[in-house]
Amino acid sequence: MITPMAEVQPTPGPAANPRWGSPIAELIGVTKTYYKPDGSVLVEAVGRSGRGVDLTVPRGQYLAIMGASGSGKSTLMNMLGCLDRPTSGSYLLDGHDVSVMADTELSSYRGRKIGFVFQAFNLIPELTVLENVEVPLLYQGISRGERRARAMDKLELVGLADRTGHRPRELSGGQQQRTAIARALVTEPVILMADEPTGNLDSATGESILRVIEQLHASGMTIIMVTHDDRISERCERIFRLKDGLVESDRFVKVRGA
């Protein structure tokens, strides 16, 4: 399943799938190095010896990022999600170079462009389902009425319109993850980033969450998923695999709707 580094294939462009559009995310020669207090290198998490990582994600693609522990996949995900900055190289998100943005500008841009779904759900236990989904809009200064309407719309989309007044502890694991997906979608992001979204769920519940994500992709959403599970990655359109901070393989799994 894994191809040698020397055989990494170039990523086909939008013509490979008529559903794909122009690039929505472009990493250009990025590296990420962490340093000790004395300035010496602690670890080269992404990139090695001056070699950076390139990755172009077309709009509408369903991409899996894979790799063993320590491969750099979580660091790459953090950079794609604007949670961390590259040490060198550039990152264009929806046409804007976020690697040069000031912190406040980057935070605002990230909140509008990217929705996150995490393994641990990260719901606020004191808030209801509806209030949890509203939270990102609160930070954007959206009015109460619009927040409620948009949150209800996304809860209906994930099948939780009848659970709006419940708190996270009153929900099953699958329902909590559906709430998290609704929260990720409420800002109308251009990319949904999912970090091991089924990791805390049993197989049947995990399957239901994957179907929700696949339905979102079928509607045109760009999905970037970090997973260690080959069975999940094979359901994506493309697998981007890292090893020791460098690209080990980059291949298509299947082309949908072509």
N, C-alpha and C positions, 0 to 999 in steps of 0.2 A: 504493500500500500504506500510505503514511503519511497520516494524517488531520491537518488543521490543529489547532493548539492549541485554537482556539475551539470545535472540534467533538469534543473528548474526551468520550466517553460514560461515564455512570456504570457502575460494575461491577455486573452482575446478582448477586443474592444466591443463597443455596443452592438456592432453588426452581428456578433455571435448570438445575440438574443434581441429580438425587436422590442422587448419590453424594457430593456435597459436604456438609460439616457446618458447624458454627459456626466463626467466624474463629479461625485458628491463629496468624496474624501480622497486626498492625495498626500501621501507621505513621500517626501523626496529626500533621500539620503539621510534619514534620521538616525541619531544615536542617542542613547541615554546612559550616562555614566554617573555613578554615585561615588562621592569622595569622602575620605576620612577628615577629621578636623585639621589634620596637619597638611591637607592638600593632596595627599597621595590617593591613588585609585583604590576604592573599596571593592567595586564590582562594575563591570561593563554589562549592564542588563540587556541593552539592545545595541547591536553593532559591535564590531571587534576590530581593533588595530586599524582604525580609520575607515573601515568598511561600514557604510550605513545600510539601512533597510528602505526599500522603495515599495510602495503599495498604492495602487489606484483602485478605488471602489466606484463602479458606475452606479448612478441612481437606479434604484429598483433591484439591486442584487441582494442575494441571501448568502452571506459569507460566514464561514466558520474559521476561527483562529484556534489552532491546536499546538500542543507541545507538552513535553514532560515538565515536571516541576523544575523551576530554574531556567527554563528555556527562553523566558522573556515575554511570554504571551500576555501575562497580566500587566506588565509595564507597557507593552504595545497598546493594549486596550485602554489603559489610563491616558496615554497620549492621544489616541483616537477620540476618547471621550472628553478631552480638554481638562482632565483632572491633574495632569502633569505635563510639563513642557519638555521638549527634546533638548538635549545638550547641544546638539548641532543638527543642521538640516532644517527643512521647512515642512509645514503642515497647512494645506489649503482645505478648508471646510466650507463647502457651498460657495466656493470662489473667493474666499477671504483667507489671508495668511494669518492664522491665529497665533503662530509662533512669535509674532512681533506685537501682539496686543498687550496693553496694560492689564493688570489683574482684574480691575473692576469691569473693564470692557469685555474681557474674556469670560468672566463669570456670567455676565448678562447674555452674551452671545451663546454660550453653552446652554443656558437655561431655555433659550428659544429654539435651538437647533437640534438638541440631543435629548432623547428620553432614555432613562436607565431602568433596567430590571435586574435585581440582584438575587443571588441564591437565598439570602436570609430575609427577603421581603422588605425589611427596613421600614415597616409601618409604625406610626406613632400610636402607642397603645391607648392613650387617653382620648384620642379622636375617633369619631365614627368613620365608617367607610367613605361616606360622602365627603367629610371634612379632610380625610387623608388625601383624596384625589384632588381636592381643591388647593392643597398646600402650594404647589409650584406656581399657581396663578396668583396666590396671595403675594408671593415675592415679586411678581411682575406688576403689582399694583392694579390688577383687574378688579372691577367692581363686584360687589357681592352677588348681584343678580346674574351677571355674566358667568361668574365662577360656578354658581350652582347649575346653570344651564349646561355649561360645557362639561362639568363633572358628571352630571346625569347622563349626558349623551354618551360618554365613554363607558360608564357603568352599564348602560344598556347594551353597548357594543360587546362587552365581555360577559354578558348574562348575569349581572348582579344588581339589576334595577330594584329587586325586592330585598336587598340587604343593606340599603343605604344608611339605616340607623343603627346597624350593628357595629360593635367594636371588634378589633382584630382577634381578641381572645375568643370571640363567639363564632369565629369562622374556621372552616377546615383549612388545611395547608393549601389546597388548590384554590380555594376562594380568596385566601390572602394573596396568593401570587396573581390571581386575576385582578385584584384590587391594585396591586403594584403595577400591572400592565396598564390599567386605566389611568393611573397617576402618570405613568411615563408618556402616555399619548395625549394628555389633556392640553399640553402646550402646542400641539400640532408640530412635532419635531420632524426634521428631514431624515434622521437616522434613529432607529431603535437599537440600543446596545444592551445585550443580554449576557450576563456573566453567570454561567452555570445555572440557568433559571429553573432547572428541574432537580438540582442537586439535593434539595431537602424534601423531595416528594417521592412517594412510592411510584412504581412503574405505571400503574393505571392513571393516577393523577398527573404524573409527568407527561404522559401521552396526551391528555386533554389540554395541557398547557402548550405543548408543541403544536397541536392543531390550531389553537388560537393564534400563535405566532405565524403559522403557515397561512392562515386566512388573512392576517394583516399583510403578509408579503404578497399574497395573491392580489390584494387591492392596490399594490404599488409601493408599499413601504420598503425602504432599504433596511435590512437587518444585518447586524454584525454580532455574532455570538461566539463567546469563549466557551469551549467545552473540552473535556478530556475523553468523551464517549464517542467512539467511532460510529456507533449506530445512529447517534444524533447528527454527527457531521455529514454522514452519507445522505441525509435528508436535505442538506443545503445544496446550493448550486456550485459552490466553490470552497475548497479547503486550502487555507494558507497555514503552513506548518513551520514552526520555528524550532531551532536547535542551537543551544549555546549563543542565543542572541542574534542569529543570522537565519535567513530563509533557507529551510531545508527542502521544501517543495511547495508548489503553487499550482493547483490543478482544478479542473472542472469536474463536478460529479455528474450533473445533468443539466440540461437546458429546458426550462419550463416554458410552455406556450409558444415555442418556436415553430 
